[in-house]
Amino acid sequence: MRKNIQTSALFFSTLIFIHTISAETITIVTYNILNFPDAFGSQRIDDFRVVIDYIEPDIVVIQEIQSQAGMNVFLDSVLNVTGSAFEAV
């Protein structure tokens, strides 16, 4: 019986300790933007902004960017409209 009480006390102490540790969450999004900017790129910029603003990612992985110029447009017109939080790697 005493062992069960000690085990329970240890279990609840561990739960309280784990609960008090603050953990950070990193949001990673992968996004296929379909032949950007060639396939109606400038017409879809507002839609991309809505999605990115809703998700609020920390890291964005993009597929189907057609050129460095397209990457620059996406970076400046979608990801960094209000600041310079993102950079292309």
Secondary structure as the mmCIF struct_conf table of DSSP 4:
data_model
#
loop_
_struct_conf.conf_type_id
_struct_conf.id
_struct_conf.beg_label_comp_id
_struct_conf.beg_label_asym_id
_struct_conf.beg_label_seq_id
_struct_conf.end_label_comp_id
_struct_conf.end_label_asym_id
_struct_conf.end_label_seq_id
HELX_RH_AL_P HELX_RH_AL_P1 ARG A 2 THR A 20
BEND BEND1 ILE A 21 ILE A 21
STRN STRN1 ILE A 28 PHE A 36
TURN_TY1_P TURN_TY1_P1 PRO A 37 PHE A 40
HELX_RH_AL_P HELX_RH_AL_P2 GLY A 41 ILE A 55
BEND BEND2 ASP A 58 ASP A 58
STRN STRN2 ILE A 59 ILE A 65
HELX_RH_AL_P HELX_RH_AL_P3 GLN A 68 PHE A 74
HELX_RH_PI_P HELX_RH_PI_P1 LEU A 75 LEU A 79
TURN_TY1_P TURN_TY1_P2 ASN A 80 ASN A 80
BEND BEND3 VAL A 81 GLY A 83
#
